[in-house]
Amino acid sequence: MNSHNPDAFRHRYQRVETQAPSRFEVDRTAVRTVSSNALFAGSHEIGIEHHGSLYRLKITRQGKLILNK
């Protein structure tokens, strides 16, 4: 069972009412967010080097992400 809520990060963004309605002001405690389109750039798998180990981040057939060491 997946307990991750994809909307959990949305509370960290505040709408700026003095500017265009589509602009957001980022809370300083917010997590840096990268879109999967930008991260994968058209492929279905990328490698991530972390403390000397290589991890593979893949997009599954169902469109979900899976991380393997």
PDB file of N, CA, C and O in Angstrom, chain B, residues numbered from 101:
ATOM      1  N   MET B 101       0.831  -1.182   0.000  1.00  0.00           N
ATOM      2  CA  MET B 101       0.000   0.000   0.000  1.00  0.00           C
ATOM      3  C   MET B 101       0.874   1.243   0.000  1.00  0.00           C
ATOM      4  O   MET B 101       1.805   1.348   0.799  1.00  0.00           O
ATOM      5  N   ASN B 102       0.589   2.165  -0.870  1.00  0.00           N
ATOM      6  CA  ASN B 102       1.366   3.375  -1.001  1.00  0.00           C
ATOM      7  C   ASN B 102       0.715   4.483  -0.185  1.00  0.00           C
ATOM      8  O   ASN B 102      -0.417   4.880  -0.458  1.00  0.00           O
ATOM      9  N   SER B 103       1.438   4.984   0.825  1.00  0.00           N
ATOM     10  CA  SER B 103       0.881   6.020   1.680  1.00  0.00           C
ATOM     11  C   SER B 103       1.350   7.410   1.284  1.00  0.00           C
ATOM     12  O   SER B 103       1.010   8.388   1.950  1.00  0.00           O
ATOM     13  N   HIS B 104       2.129   7.514   0.205  1.00  0.00           N
ATOM     14  CA  HIS B 104       2.636   8.813  -0.239  1.00  0.00           C
ATOM     15  C   HIS B 104       1.513   9.649  -0.841  1.00  0.00           C
ATOM     16  O   HIS B 104       0.765   9.181  -1.699  1.00  0.00           O
ATOM     17  N   ASN B 105       1.408  10.856  -0.392  1.00  0.00           N
ATOM     18  CA  ASN B 105       0.409  11.785  -0.918  1.00  0.00           C
ATOM     19  C   ASN B 105       1.125  12.775  -1.823  1.00  0.00           C
ATOM     20  O   ASN B 105       1.901  13.587  -1.320  1.00  0.00           O
ATOM     21  N   PRO B 106       0.901  12.748  -3.145  1.00  0.00           N
ATOM     22  CA  PRO B 106       1.616  13.655  -4.050  1.00  0.00           C
ATOM     23  C   PRO B 106       1.299  15.125  -3.805  1.00  0.00           C
ATOM     24  O   PRO B 106       2.035  15.995  -4.272  1.00  0.00           O
ATOM     25  N   ASP B 107       0.217  15.424  -3.082  1.00  0.00           N
ATOM     26  CA  ASP B 107      -0.122  16.812  -2.790  1.00  0.00           C
ATOM     27  C   ASP B 107       0.526  17.316  -1.508  1.00  0.00           C
ATOM     28  O   ASP B 107       0.289  18.456  -1.107  1.00  0.00           O
ATOM     29  N   ALA B 108       1.340  16.489  -0.857  1.00  0.00           N
ATOM     30  CA  ALA B 108       1.935  16.858   0.427  1.00  0.00           C
ATOM     31  C   ALA B 108       2.854  18.070   0.318  1.00  0.00           C
ATOM     32  O   ALA B 108       3.012  18.806   1.292  1.00  0.00           O
ATOM     33  N   PHE B 109       3.460  18.291  -0.836  1.00  0.00           N
ATOM     34  CA  PHE B 109       4.368  19.421  -0.997  1.00  0.00           C
ATOM     35  C   PHE B 109       3.635  20.715  -1.311  1.00  0.00           C
ATOM     36  O   PHE B 109       4.212  21.792  -1.162  1.00  0.00           O
ATOM     37  N   ARG B 110       2.396  20.643  -1.737  1.00  0.00           N
ATOM     38  CA  ARG B 110       1.665  21.833  -2.163  1.00  0.00           C
ATOM     39  C   ARG B 110       1.480  22.848  -1.051  1.00  0.00           C
ATOM     40  O   ARG B 110       1.360  24.041  -1.327  1.00  0.00           O
ATOM     41  N   HIS B 111       1.453  22.402   0.212  1.00  0.00           N
ATOM     42  CA  HIS B 111       1.270  23.341   1.319  1.00  0.00           C
ATOM     43  C   HIS B 111       2.478  24.244   1.501  1.00  0.00           C
ATOM     44  O   HIS B 111       2.388  25.249   2.206  1.00  0.00           O
ATOM     45  N   ARG B 112       3.587  23.920   0.895  1.00  0.00           N
ATOM     46  CA  ARG B 112       4.808  24.709   1.044  1.00  0.00           C
ATOM     47  C   ARG B 112       4.889  25.868   0.060  1.00  0.00           C
ATOM     48  O   ARG B 112       5.876  26.603   0.058  1.00  0.00           O
ATOM     49  N   TYR B 113       3.896  26.040  -0.756  1.00  0.00           N
ATOM     50  CA  TYR B 113       3.860  27.120  -1.720  1.00  0.00           C
ATOM     51  C   TYR B 113       2.717  28.055  -1.361  1.00  0.00           C
ATOM     52  O   TYR B 113       1.629  27.616  -0.986  1.00  0.00           O
ATOM     53  N   GLN B 114       2.980  29.345  -1.481  1.00  0.00           N
ATOM     54  CA  GLN B 114       1.958  30.327  -1.173  1.00  0.00           C
ATOM     55  C   GLN B 114       1.673  31.151  -2.418  1.00  0.00           C
ATOM     56  O   GLN B 114       2.593  31.602  -3.100  1.00  0.00           O
ATOM     57  N   ARG B 115       0.397  31.343  -2.708  1.00  0.00           N
ATOM     58  CA  ARG B 115       0.008  32.136  -3.873  1.00  0.00           C
ATOM     59  C   ARG B 115       0.261  33.611  -3.576  1.00  0.00           C
ATOM     60  O   ARG B 115      -0.100  34.096  -2.504  1.00  0.00           O
ATOM     61  N   VAL B 116       0.872  34.319  -4.507  1.00  0.00           N
ATOM     62  CA  VAL B 116       1.127  35.743  -4.364  1.00  0.00           C
ATOM     63  C   VAL B 116      -0.041  36.476  -5.005  1.00  0.00           C
ATOM     64  O   VAL B 116      -0.227  36.404  -6.220  1.00  0.00           O
ATOM     65  N   GLU B 117      -0.831  37.183  -4.198  1.00  0.00           N
ATOM     66  CA  GLU B 117      -2.047  37.832  -4.685  1.00  0.00           C
ATOM     67  C   GLU B 117      -1.774  39.120  -5.446  1.00  0.00           C
ATOM     68  O   GLU B 117      -2.626  39.553  -6.222  1.00  0.00           O
ATOM     69  N   THR B 118      -0.621  39.748  -5.256  1.00  0.00           N
ATOM     70  CA  THR B 118      -0.344  41.019  -5.913  1.00  0.00           C
ATOM     71  C   THR B 118       0.131  40.859  -7.349  1.00  0.00           C
ATOM     72  O   THR B 118       0.196  41.834  -8.097  1.00  0.00           O
ATOM     73  N   GLN B 119       0.465  39.622  -7.739  1.00  0.00           N
ATOM     74  CA  GLN B 119       0.932  39.362  -9.094  1.00  0.00           C
ATOM     75  C   GLN B 119      -0.081  38.500  -9.823  1.00  0.00           C
ATOM     76  O   GLN B 119      -1.182  38.271  -9.323  1.00  0.00           O
ATOM     77  N   ALA B 120       0.287  38.025 -10.997  1.00  0.00           N
ATOM     78  CA  ALA B 120      -0.597  37.153 -11.780  1.00  0.00           C
ATOM     79  C   ALA B 120      -0.975  35.930 -10.947  1.00  0.00           C
ATOM     80  O   ALA B 120      -0.139  35.424 -10.199  1.00  0.00           O
ATOM     81  N   PRO B 121      -2.205  35.444 -11.057  1.00  0.00           N
ATOM     82  CA  PRO B 121      -2.652  34.329 -10.223  1.00  0.00           C
ATOM     83  C   PRO B 121      -1.859  33.048 -10.384  1.00  0.00           C
ATOM     84  O   PRO B 121      -1.895  32.206  -9.486  1.00  0.00           O
ATOM     85  N   SER B 122      -1.141  32.857 -11.490  1.00  0.00           N
ATOM     86  CA  SER B 122      -0.413  31.613 -11.697  1.00  0.00           C
ATOM     87  C   SER B 122       0.986  31.629 -11.074  1.00  0.00           C
ATOM     88  O   SER B 122       1.677  30.611 -11.112  1.00  0.00           O
ATOM     89  N   ARG B 123       1.417  32.743 -10.510  1.00  0.00           N
ATOM     90  CA  ARG B 123       2.757  32.823  -9.929  1.00  0.00           C
ATOM     91  C   ARG B 123       2.737  32.405  -8.471  1.00  0.00           C
ATOM     92  O   ARG B 123       1.782  32.700  -7.752  1.00  0.00           O
ATOM     93  N   PHE B 124       3.785  31.717  -8.028  1.00  0.00           N
ATOM     94  CA  PHE B 124       3.874  31.243  -6.655  1.00  0.00           C
ATOM     95  C   PHE B 124       5.135  31.779  -6.011  1.00  0.00           C
ATOM     96  O   PHE B 124       6.160  31.952  -6.670  1.00  0.00           O
ATOM     97  N   GLU B 125       5.051  32.036  -4.729  1.00  0.00           N
ATOM     98  CA  GLU B 125       6.212  32.400  -3.936  1.00  0.00           C
ATOM     99  C   GLU B 125       6.614  31.162  -3.148  1.00  0.00           C
ATOM    100  O   GLU B 125       5.777  30.572  -2.465  1.00  0.00           O
ATOM    101  N   VAL B 126       7.862  30.761  -3.229  1.00  0.00           N
ATOM    102  CA  VAL B 126       8.314  29.532  -2.595  1.00  0.00           C
ATOM    103  C   VAL B 126       8.666  29.809  -1.139  1.00  0.00           C
ATOM    104  O   VAL B 126       9.390  30.757  -0.836  1.00  0.00           O
ATOM    105  N   ASP B 127       8.154  28.983  -0.251  1.00  0.00           N
ATOM    106  CA  ASP B 127       8.493  29.038   1.164  1.00  0.00           C
ATOM    107  C   ASP B 127       9.957  28.631   1.304  1.00  0.00           C
ATOM    108  O   ASP B 127      10.396  27.702   0.627  1.00  0.00           O
ATOM    109  N   ARG B 128      10.715  29.295   2.154  1.00  0.00           N
ATOM    110  CA  ARG B 128      12.143  28.999   2.299  1.00  0.00           C
ATOM    111  C   ARG B 128      12.406  27.602   2.844  1.00  0.00           C
ATOM    112  O   ARG B 128      13.510  27.085   2.677  1.00  0.00           O
ATOM    113  N   THR B 129      11.430  26.979   3.489  1.00  0.00           N
ATOM    114  CA  THR B 129      11.608  25.624   4.012  1.00  0.00           C
ATOM    115  C   THR B 129      11.177  24.573   2.992  1.00  0.00           C
ATOM    116  O   THR B 129      11.210  23.379   3.291  1.00  0.00           O
ATOM    117  N   ALA B 130      10.776  24.995   1.801  1.00  0.00           N
ATOM    118  CA  ALA B 130      10.266  24.073   0.792  1.00  0.00           C
ATOM    119  C   ALA B 130      11.380  23.187   0.234  1.00  0.00           C
ATOM    120  O   ALA B 130      12.552  23.563   0.215  1.00  0.00           O
ATOM    121  N   VAL B 131      10.985  22.024  -0.208  1.00  0.00           N
ATOM    122  CA  VAL B 131      11.901  21.084  -0.840  1.00  0.00           C
ATOM    123  C   VAL B 131      12.103  21.508  -2.289  1.00  0.00           C
ATOM    124  O   VAL B 131      11.142  21.869  -2.969  1.00  0.00           O
ATOM    125  N   ARG B 132      13.343  21.468  -2.766  1.00  0.00           N
ATOM    126  CA  ARG B 132      13.612  21.786  -4.171  1.00  0.00           C
ATOM    127  C   ARG B 132      12.911  20.747  -5.032  1.00  0.00           C
ATOM    128  O   ARG B 132      13.069  19.547  -4.807  1.00  0.00           O
ATOM    129  N   THR B 133      12.143  21.192  -6.010  1.00  0.00           N
ATOM    130  CA  THR B 133      11.346  20.304  -6.843  1.00  0.00           C
ATOM    131  C   THR B 133      11.830  20.349  -8.281  1.00  0.00           C
ATOM    132  O   THR B 133      12.041  21.427  -8.837  1.00  0.00           O
ATOM    133  N   VAL B 134      12.007  19.181  -8.883  1.00  0.00           N
ATOM    134  CA  VAL B 134      12.415  19.039 -10.274  1.00  0.00           C
ATOM    135  C   VAL B 134      11.359  18.181 -10.961  1.00  0.00           C
ATOM    136  O   VAL B 134      10.994  17.124 -10.445  1.00  0.00           O
ATOM    137  N   SER B 135      10.865  18.619 -12.112  1.00  0.00           N
ATOM    138  CA  SER B 135       9.862  17.814 -12.812  1.00  0.00           C
ATOM    139  C   SER B 135      10.518  16.554 -13.376  1.00  0.00           C
ATOM    140  O   SER B 135      11.689  16.568 -13.758  1.00  0.00           O
ATOM    141  N   SER B 136       9.756  15.476 -13.421  1.00  0.00           N
ATOM    142  CA  SER B 136      10.302  14.231 -13.957  1.00  0.00           C
ATOM    143  C   SER B 136      10.629  14.378 -15.434  1.00  0.00           C
ATOM    144  O   SER B 136      11.550  13.724 -15.924  1.00  0.00           O
ATOM    145  N   ASN B 137       9.895  15.223 -16.158  1.00  0.00           N
ATOM    146  CA  ASN B 137      10.213  15.464 -17.581  1.00  0.00           C
ATOM    147  C   ASN B 137      11.605  16.057 -17.732  1.00  0.00           C
ATOM    148  O   ASN B 137      12.364  15.646 -18.610  1.00  0.00           O
ATOM    149  N   ALA B 138      11.942  17.011 -16.890  1.00  0.00           N
ATOM    150  CA  ALA B 138      13.268  17.624 -16.951  1.00  0.00           C
ATOM    151  C   ALA B 138      14.343  16.645 -16.495  1.00  0.00           C
ATOM    152  O   ALA B 138      15.443  16.626 -17.046  1.00  0.00           O
ATOM    153  N   LEU B 139      14.028  15.839 -15.496  1.00  0.00           N
ATOM    154  CA  LEU B 139      15.000  14.904 -14.943  1.00  0.00           C
ATOM    155  C   LEU B 139      15.315  13.763 -15.901  1.00  0.00           C
ATOM    156  O   LEU B 139      16.483  13.418 -16.080  1.00  0.00           O
ATOM    157  N   PHE B 140      14.303  13.175 -16.514  1.00  0.00           N
ATOM    158  CA  PHE B 140      14.493  12.026 -17.389  1.00  0.00           C
ATOM    159  C   PHE B 140      14.797  12.418 -18.832  1.00  0.00           C
ATOM    160  O   PHE B 140      15.421  11.638 -19.551  1.00  0.00           O
ATOM    161  N   ALA B 141      14.380  13.596 -19.274  1.00  0.00           N
ATOM    162  CA  ALA B 141      14.660  14.104 -20.628  1.00  0.00           C
ATOM    163  C   ALA B 141      14.347  13.084 -21.716  1.00  0.00           C
ATOM    164  O   ALA B 141      15.154  12.869 -22.621  1.00  0.00           O
ATOM    165  N   GLY B 142      13.169  12.451 -21.628  1.00  0.00           N
ATOM    166  CA  GLY B 142      12.738  11.532 -22.670  1.00  0.00           C
ATOM    167  C   GLY B 142      13.103  10.078 -22.473  1.00  0.00           C
ATOM    168  O   GLY B 142      12.576   9.217 -23.178  1.00  0.00           O
ATOM    169  N   SER B 143      13.993   9.771 -21.534  1.00  0.00           N
ATOM    170  CA  SER B 143      14.342   8.367 -21.299  1.00  0.00           C
ATOM    171  C   SER B 143      13.486   7.827 -20.154  1.00  0.00           C
ATOM    172  O   SER B 143      12.743   8.576 -19.519  1.00  0.00           O
ATOM    173  N   HIS B 144      13.597   6.526 -19.896  1.00  0.00           N
ATOM    174  CA  HIS B 144      12.809   5.911 -18.833  1.00  0.00           C
ATOM    175  C   HIS B 144      13.654   5.503 -17.631  1.00  0.00           C
ATOM    176  O   HIS B 144      13.134   4.956 -16.659  1.00  0.00           O
ATOM    177  N   GLU B 145      14.964   5.770 -17.699  1.00  0.00           N
ATOM    178  CA  GLU B 145      15.845   5.370 -16.613  1.00  0.00           C
ATOM    179  C   GLU B 145      17.019   6.328 -16.525  1.00  0.00           C
ATOM    180  O   GLU B 145      17.574   6.741 -17.543  1.00  0.00           O
ATOM    181  N   ILE B 146      17.398   6.682 -15.280  1.00  0.00           N
ATOM    182  CA  ILE B 146      18.581   7.512 -15.061  1.00  0.00           C
ATOM    183  C   ILE B 146      19.407   6.891 -13.949  1.00  0.00           C
ATOM    184  O   ILE B 146      18.890   6.121 -13.139  1.00  0.00           O
ATOM    185  N   GLY B 147      20.680   7.222 -13.910  1.00  0.00           N
ATOM    186  CA  GLY B 147      21.565   6.768 -12.842  1.00  0.00           C
ATOM    187  C   GLY B 147      21.823   7.908 -11.874  1.00  0.00           C
ATOM    188  O   GLY B 147      21.978   9.058 -12.284  1.00  0.00           O
ATOM    189  N   ILE B 148      21.869   7.588 -10.594  1.00  0.00           N
ATOM    190  CA  ILE B 148      22.149   8.571  -9.549  1.00  0.00           C
ATOM    191  C   ILE B 148      23.312   8.036  -8.722  1.00  0.00           C
ATOM    192  O   ILE B 148      23.219   6.956  -8.139  1.00  0.00           O
ATOM    193  N   GLU B 149      24.403   8.789  -8.671  1.00  0.00           N
ATOM    194  CA  GLU B 149      25.552   8.409  -7.862  1.00  0.00           C
ATOM    195  C   GLU B 149      25.379   9.064  -6.496  1.00  0.00           C
ATOM    196  O   GLU B 149      25.197  10.277  -6.398  1.00  0.00           O
ATOM    197  N   HIS B 150      25.439   8.244  -5.438  1.00  0.00           N
ATOM    198  CA  HIS B 150      25.259   8.751  -4.077  1.00  0.00           C
ATOM    199  C   HIS B 150      26.249   8.055  -3.156  1.00  0.00           C
ATOM    200  O   HIS B 150      26.153   6.848  -2.933  1.00  0.00           O
ATOM    201  N   HIS B 151      27.197   8.812  -2.622  1.00  0.00           N
ATOM    202  CA  HIS B 151      28.224   8.292  -1.708  1.00  0.00           C
ATOM    203  C   HIS B 151      28.927   7.065  -2.272  1.00  0.00           C
ATOM    204  O   HIS B 151      29.136   6.079  -1.565  1.00  0.00           O
ATOM    205  N   GLY B 152      29.287   7.131  -3.540  1.00  0.00           N
ATOM    206  CA  GLY B 152      30.042   6.050  -4.166  1.00  0.00           C
ATOM    207  C   GLY B 152      29.217   4.889  -4.684  1.00  0.00           C
ATOM    208  O   GLY B 152      29.770   3.969  -5.287  1.00  0.00           O
ATOM    209  N   SER B 153      27.922   4.903  -4.467  1.00  0.00           N
ATOM    210  CA  SER B 153      27.044   3.835  -4.970  1.00  0.00           C
ATOM    211  C   SER B 153      26.199   4.371  -6.120  1.00  0.00           C
ATOM    212  O   SER B 153      25.841   5.548  -6.146  1.00  0.00           O
ATOM    213  N   LEU B 154      25.888   3.493  -7.068  1.00  0.00           N
ATOM    214  CA  LEU B 154      25.053   3.873  -8.196  1.00  0.00           C
ATOM    215  C   LEU B 154      23.637   3.368  -7.973  1.00  0.00           C
ATOM    216  O   LEU B 154      23.423   2.181  -7.727  1.00  0.00           O
ATOM    217  N   TYR B 155      22.680   4.269  -8.061  1.00  0.00           N
ATOM    218  CA  TYR B 155      21.260   3.928  -7.951  1.00  0.00           C
ATOM    219  C   TYR B 155      20.616   4.156  -9.306  1.00  0.00           C
ATOM    220  O   TYR B 155      21.048   5.026 -10.062  1.00  0.00           O
ATOM    221  N   ARG B 156      19.591   3.384  -9.618  1.00  0.00           N
ATOM    222  CA  ARG B 156      18.853   3.529 -10.873  1.00  0.00           C
ATOM    223  C   ARG B 156      17.437   3.959 -10.551  1.00  0.00           C
ATOM    224  O   ARG B 156      16.736   3.294  -9.788  1.00  0.00           O
ATOM    225  N   LEU B 157      17.016   5.077 -11.134  1.00  0.00           N
ATOM    226  CA  LEU B 157      15.652   5.569 -10.976  1.00  0.00           C
ATOM    227  C   LEU B 157      14.936   5.323 -12.290  1.00  0.00           C
ATOM    228  O   LEU B 157      15.360   5.805 -13.341  1.00  0.00           O
ATOM    229  N   LYS B 158      13.835   4.560 -12.224  1.00  0.00           N
ATOM    230  CA  LYS B 158      13.133   4.151 -13.438  1.00  0.00           C
ATOM    231  C   LYS B 158      11.671   4.565 -13.386  1.00  0.00           C
ATOM    232  O   LYS B 158      11.071   4.661 -12.315  1.00  0.00           O
ATOM    233  N   ILE B 159      11.110   4.810 -14.571  1.00  0.00           N
ATOM    234  CA  ILE B 159       9.671   5.026 -14.713  1.00  0.00           C
ATOM    235  C   ILE B 159       9.088   3.682 -15.139  1.00  0.00           C
ATOM    236  O   ILE B 159       9.508   3.110 -16.145  1.00  0.00           O
ATOM    237  N   THR B 160       8.113   3.174 -14.369  1.00  0.00           N
ATOM    238  CA  THR B 160       7.493   1.890 -14.683  1.00  0.00           C
ATOM    239  C   THR B 160       6.473   2.045 -15.804  1.00  0.00           C
ATOM    240  O   THR B 160       6.164   3.159 -16.228  1.00  0.00           O
ATOM    241  N   ARG B 161       5.959   0.926 -16.272  1.00  0.00           N
ATOM    242  CA  ARG B 161       4.927   0.952 -17.318  1.00  0.00           C
ATOM    243  C   ARG B 161       3.665   1.664 -16.850  1.00  0.00           C
ATOM    244  O   ARG B 161       2.927   2.228 -17.658  1.00  0.00           O
ATOM    245  N   GLN B 162       3.419   1.635 -15.543  1.00  0.00           N
ATOM    246  CA  GLN B 162       2.247   2.312 -14.985  1.00  0.00           C
ATOM    247  C   GLN B 162       2.507   3.792 -14.707  1.00  0.00           C
ATOM    248  O   GLN B 162       1.629   4.497 -14.210  1.00  0.00           O
ATOM    249  N   GLY B 163       3.724   4.264 -15.031  1.00  0.00           N
ATOM    250  CA  GLY B 163       4.057   5.674 -14.848  1.00  0.00           C
ATOM    251  C   GLY B 163       4.527   6.026 -13.450  1.00  0.00           C
ATOM    252  O   GLY B 163       4.586   7.204 -13.099  1.00  0.00           O
ATOM    253  N   LYS B 164       4.862   5.030 -12.645  1.00  0.00           N
ATOM    254  CA  LYS B 164       5.355   5.270 -11.296  1.00  0.00           C
ATOM    255  C   LYS B 164       6.882   5.238 -11.295  1.00  0.00           C
ATOM    256  O   LYS B 164       7.501   4.757 -12.245  1.00  0.00           O
ATOM    257  N   LEU B 165       7.480   5.751 -10.228  1.00  0.00           N
ATOM    258  CA  LEU B 165       8.936   5.762 -10.104  1.00  0.00           C
ATOM    259  C   LEU B 165       9.384   4.654  -9.163  1.00  0.00           C
ATOM    260  O   LEU B 165       8.742   4.379  -8.150  1.00  0.00           O
ATOM    261  N   ILE B 166      10.504   4.021  -9.519  1.00  0.00           N
ATOM    262  CA  ILE B 166      11.093   2.998  -8.660  1.00  0.00           C
ATOM    263  C   ILE B 166      12.594   3.239  -8.616  1.00  0.00           C
ATOM    264  O   ILE B 166      13.223   3.508  -9.638  1.00  0.00           O
ATOM    265  N   LEU B 167      13.158   3.137  -7.417  1.00  0.00           N
ATOM    266  CA  LEU B 167      14.584   3.356  -7.197  1.00  0.00           C
ATOM    267  C   LEU B 167      15.213   2.048  -6.774  1.00  0.00           C
ATOM    268  O   LEU B 167      14.773   1.421  -5.811  1.00  0.00           O
ATOM    269  N   ASN B 168      16.273   1.622  -7.516  1.00  0.00           N
ATOM    270  CA  ASN B 168      17.009   0.393  -7.210  1.00  0.00           C
ATOM    271  C   ASN B 168      18.465   0.717  -6.990  1.00  0.00           C
ATOM    272  O   ASN B 168      19.003   1.640  -7.602  1.00  0.00           O
ATOM    273  N   LYS B 169      19.105  -0.034  -6.124  1.00  0.00           N
ATOM    274  CA  LYS B 169      20.541   0.112  -5.886  1.00  0.00           C
ATOM    275  C   LYS B 169      21.264  -0.886  -6.760  1.00  0.00           C
ATOM    276  O   LYS B 169      22.493  -0.953  -6.735  1.00  0.00           O
TER     277      LYS B 169
END
